[in-house]
Amino acid sequence: MTLYNVSTGAAAAGTGGVLAATGAVNMMWALVAAFTLFSAGLALKRILPARTR
């Protein structure tokens, strides 16, 4: 029993190789980090009590 077709694995490996060769992986990790920090900020904003005057 196979979970993936051979062509799917080859396409994924090829895409990973192209991303690594172009430096797009660094950009991808920068976007992941930015999204993580943004999400953490929203979570903190939701947890902290609202300021009252």
Secondary structure, DSSP 8 states (H G I E B T S, - for coil): --SS-HHHHHHHHHHHHHHHHHTHHHHHHHHHHHHHHHHHHHHHHHHS-----
